């Protein structure tokens, strides 16, 4: 189990608002267009990831800033059953750093979804897939595919509360955003920076069924 998963991520960083109320291009589908993805609560990062010729999009981990949330508007007309994400991290002698002093390495990337109109203060506004974590540096250079069912036993809310299926499905049935967050072993969205070397995260595919 996680320890204090994301209990104060944007709040501790001075954020008191959630993402804007944007509509996806079409329901029941995750856009792979880079302009439909947004990089939030980060530093020295662009608003959107960069286009990729062979994949969906990519971003570089910044040496002088940090990346926290990368997400896209999502709307479902029926309750989703599972998601599948395929990505690759290409790096050269990377030294990943976690931004929260209470966190520990290795740095991670996790899948999450966010309820529509979330204000970043509600514990059940954001949910992370427990089995989706990728430890940066562990398999860099390889293509990774992770499949996660939308089963409340495999997801945790902001405060890592005991299992609450009712709150989970309430958020899932009102989902407004989906994507990935970067952090450490304890705080999955508090940010990752690069102290040395280079590293690029590339999204290849993201499907919700």
PyMOL commands that set and color helices and strands:
alter all, ss='L'
color gray80, all
select helices_A, chain A and resi 9-12+34-36+130-132+152-154+165-172
alter helices_A, ss='H'
color red, helices_A
select strands_A, chain A and resi 37-40+50-51+57-60+69-73+82-98+108-115+126-129+134-135+143-149+155-157+175-183+192-208
alter strands_A, ss='S'
color yellow, strands_A
deselect
rebuild
show_as cartoon
